Amino acid sequence: MRSPLAIVALVLLAATATACGSSGTGAKASPAKSAPASADKGKGAASDGGSSEDGRKIDACTLLKPEEITPIIGENDGGHPDAGVGESVCSWENQDTYHSVTLSIGSPRTAGSEADGAESMMTAFTVGDRLCTLQVVTLERDADKKSEAELIDLVRTRV
């Protein structure tokens, strides 16, 4: 039998997954900015998940490393493709605590579609012309927001 805390976390995850399919993009993160162009742009991001501005495919699961996720949610499944809005969605989950990180890399030319003002627990951000989202779910919302900001900075340098 699961503890009441685990059940609450599972209910929150289910509600969040439902919200991911809504038309709102939620709270805005820092002002839109793109990662600077460099020779490393998209390095390690080639896959079947989406395409970068120069046509390469982007796999959200390659943009964050397990060792970057473990300090935030603890031991996890290493990341797996997930359903959601965007060309490529990846989730890292701790099966014991139900804590998670979910990253969605949007399709090209979606950055202008941001914000109808709907509330969401996901943080919206842009990379180039893509509207992306990231969500950290633990029991420490203030720490989650700080972790989201740090992970978004990493993602921006890797797309």
One Martini backbone bead per residue (centre of mass of N, CA, C, O) as a GRO file, in nm:
protein
  159
    1MET     BB    1   0.098   0.035   0.021
    2ARG     BB    2   0.059   0.362  -0.010
    3SER     BB    3   0.125   0.659   0.078
    4PRO     BB    4  -0.030   0.958   0.104
    5LEU     BB    5   0.199   1.117  -0.033
    6ALA     BB    6   0.209   0.946  -0.293
    7ILE     BB    7  -0.083   0.999  -0.377
    8VAL     BB    8  -0.063   1.304  -0.403
    9ALA     BB    9   0.162   1.304  -0.615
   10LEU     BB   10   0.001   1.143  -0.827
   11VAL     BB   11  -0.228   1.346  -0.859
   12LEU     BB   12  -0.048   1.583  -0.949
   13LEU     BB   13   0.061   1.443  -1.201
   14ALA     BB   14  -0.210   1.401  -1.341
   15ALA     BB   15  -0.290   1.700  -1.351
   16THR     BB   16  -0.043   1.789  -1.513
   17ALA     BB   17  -0.085   1.613  -1.763
   18THR     BB   18  -0.351   1.746  -1.836
   19ALA     BB   19  -0.235   2.040  -1.862
   20CYS     BB   20  -0.042   1.985  -2.105
   21GLY     BB   21  -0.299   1.980  -2.316
   22SER     BB   22  -0.338   2.263  -2.301
   23SER     BB   23  -0.336   2.590  -2.442
   24GLY     BB   24  -0.170   2.671  -2.221
   25THR     BB   25   0.164   2.784  -2.090
   26GLY     BB   26   0.185   2.973  -1.862
   27ALA     BB   27   0.433   3.072  -1.707
   28LYS     BB   28   0.682   3.291  -1.734
   29ALA     BB   29   0.986   3.324  -1.788
   30SER     BB   30   1.226   3.443  -1.904
   31PRO     BB   31   1.314   3.616  -2.138
   32ALA     BB   32   1.348   3.590  -2.455
   33LYS     BB   33   1.608   3.361  -2.558
   34SER     BB   34   1.889   3.264  -2.728
   35ALA     BB   35   2.114   3.067  -2.818
   36PRO     BB   36   2.410   3.081  -2.922
   37ALA     BB   37   2.588   3.051  -3.187
   38SER     BB   38   2.758   2.739  -3.264
   39ALA     BB   39   2.936   2.454  -3.318
   40ASP     BB   40   2.754   2.304  -3.074
   41LYS     BB   41   2.490   2.318  -3.192
   42GLY     BB   42   2.307   2.031  -3.105
   43LYS     BB   43   2.486   1.865  -2.950
   44GLY     BB   44   2.341   1.558  -2.887
   45ALA     BB   45   2.037   1.619  -3.037
   46ALA     BB   46   2.021   1.391  -3.230
   47SER     BB   47   1.703   1.273  -3.367
   48ASP     BB   48   1.343   1.197  -3.375
   49GLY     BB   49   1.198   1.446  -3.205
   50GLY     BB   50   1.310   1.688  -3.393
   51SER     BB   51   1.396   2.019  -3.521
   52SER     BB   52   1.619   2.227  -3.611
   53GLU     BB   53   1.694   2.505  -3.787
   54ASP     BB   54   1.897   2.300  -3.966
   55GLY     BB   55   1.719   2.004  -3.951
   56ARG     BB   56   1.777   1.878  -3.700
   57LYS     BB   57   1.717   1.660  -3.463
   58ILE     BB   58   1.534   1.658  -3.148
   59ASP     BB   59   1.616   1.522  -2.820
   60ALA     BB   60   1.519   1.577  -2.503
   61CYS     BB   61   1.687   1.337  -2.361
   62THR     BB   62   1.980   1.477  -2.448
   63LEU     BB   63   1.981   1.765  -2.283
   64LEU     BB   64   1.978   1.591  -2.015
   65LYS     BB   65   2.146   1.463  -1.748
   66PRO     BB   66   2.124   1.247  -1.495
   67GLU     BB   67   2.329   1.414  -1.308
   68GLU     BB   68   2.125   1.671  -1.323
   69ILE     BB   69   1.867   1.526  -1.190
   70THR     BB   70   1.934   1.372  -0.921
   71PRO     BB   71   1.958   1.624  -0.720
   72ILE     BB   72   1.644   1.683  -0.749
   73ILE     BB   73   1.491   1.364  -0.750
   74GLY     BB   74   1.686   1.147  -0.767
   75GLU     BB   75   1.645   0.858  -0.843
   76ASN     BB   76   1.613   0.738  -1.187
   77ASP     BB   77   1.526   0.637  -1.526
   78GLY     BB   78   1.700   0.847  -1.732
   79GLY     BB   79   1.480   0.882  -1.927
   80HIS     BB   80   1.177   0.937  -2.133
   81PRO     BB   81   0.960   0.928  -2.352
   82ASP     BB   82   0.672   1.148  -2.397
   83ALA     BB   83   0.379   1.281  -2.368
   84GLY     BB   84   0.284   1.581  -2.550
   85VAL     BB   85   0.372   1.901  -2.612
   86GLY     BB   86   0.557   1.862  -2.898
   87GLU     BB   87   0.820   1.712  -3.059
   88SER     BB   88   0.971   1.674  -2.768
   89VAL     BB   89   0.940   1.445  -2.487
   90CYS     BB   90   1.072   1.433  -2.144
   91SER     BB   91   1.108   1.199  -1.864
   92TRP     BB   92   1.190   1.205  -1.516
   93GLU     BB   93   1.168   0.938  -1.266
   94ASN     BB   94   1.071   0.873  -0.929
   95GLN     BB   95   0.929   0.581  -0.808
   96ASP     BB   96   0.924   0.648  -0.492
   97THR     BB   97   0.821   0.978  -0.503
   98TYR     BB   98   0.715   1.108  -0.785
   99HIS     BB   99   0.933   1.262  -0.894
  100SER     BB  100   0.995   1.520  -1.155
  101VAL     BB  101   1.097   1.571  -1.504
  102THR     BB  102   0.981   1.792  -1.773
  103LEU     BB  103   1.050   1.808  -2.130
  104SER     BB  104   0.967   2.049  -2.391
  105ILE     BB  105   1.006   2.063  -2.744
  106GLY     BB  106   0.922   2.266  -2.974
  107SER     BB  107   0.820   2.370  -3.253
  108PRO     BB  108   0.865   2.542  -3.502
  109ARG     BB  109   0.710   2.853  -3.471
  110THR     BB  110   0.596   2.872  -3.142
  111ALA     BB  111   0.690   3.127  -2.978
  112GLY     BB  112   0.436   3.322  -3.054
  113SER     BB  113   0.213   3.131  -2.881
  114GLU     BB  114   0.238   3.264  -2.619
  115ALA     BB  115   0.009   3.333  -2.388
  116ASP     BB  116  -0.319   3.328  -2.239
  117GLY     BB  117  -0.279   3.317  -1.904
  118ALA     BB  118  -0.264   3.046  -1.809
  119GLU     BB  119  -0.233   2.832  -1.561
  120SER     BB  120   0.077   2.670  -1.456
  121MET     BB  121   0.347   2.453  -1.358
  122MET     BB  122   0.482   2.535  -1.606
  123THR     BB  123   0.773   2.648  -1.777
  124ALA     BB  124   0.813   2.891  -2.007
  125PHE     BB  125   1.024   2.887  -2.308
  126THR     BB  126   1.281   2.996  -2.532
  127VAL     BB  127   1.423   2.865  -2.850
  128GLY     BB  128   1.422   3.067  -3.059
  129ASP     BB  129   1.123   2.946  -3.233
  130ARG     BB  130   1.064   2.791  -2.956
  131LEU     BB  131   0.828   2.646  -2.751
  132CYS     BB  132   0.889   2.568  -2.413
  133THR     BB  133   0.903   2.323  -2.138
  134LEU     BB  134   0.930   2.305  -1.770
  135GLN     BB  135   0.920   2.051  -1.501
  136VAL     BB  136   0.922   2.043  -1.145
  137VAL     BB  137   0.847   1.764  -0.909
  138THR     BB  138   0.800   1.834  -0.576
  139LEU     BB  139   0.769   1.956  -0.233
  140GLU     BB  140   0.954   2.220  -0.342
  141ARG     BB  141   0.865   2.486  -0.515
  142ASP     BB  142   1.103   2.683  -0.485
  143ALA     BB  143   1.318   2.476  -0.574
  144ASP     BB  144   1.191   2.408  -0.846
  145LYS     BB  145   1.228   2.689  -0.979
  146LYS     BB  146   1.535   2.691  -0.958
  147SER     BB  147   1.582   2.432  -1.120
  148GLU     BB  148   1.446   2.523  -1.378
  149ALA     BB  149   1.636   2.759  -1.443
  150GLU     BB  150   1.894   2.586  -1.466
  151LEU     BB  151   1.792   2.388  -1.690
  152ILE     BB  152   1.724   2.600  -1.903
  153ASP     BB  153   2.011   2.700  -1.941
  154LEU     BB  154   2.114   2.429  -2.050
  155VAL     BB  155   1.925   2.391  -2.290
  156ARG     BB  156   2.001   2.653  -2.444
  157THR     BB  157   2.306   2.543  -2.496
  158ARG     BB  158   2.194   2.257  -2.662
  159VAL     BB  159   2.009   2.361  -2.919
   0.00000   0.00000   0.00000
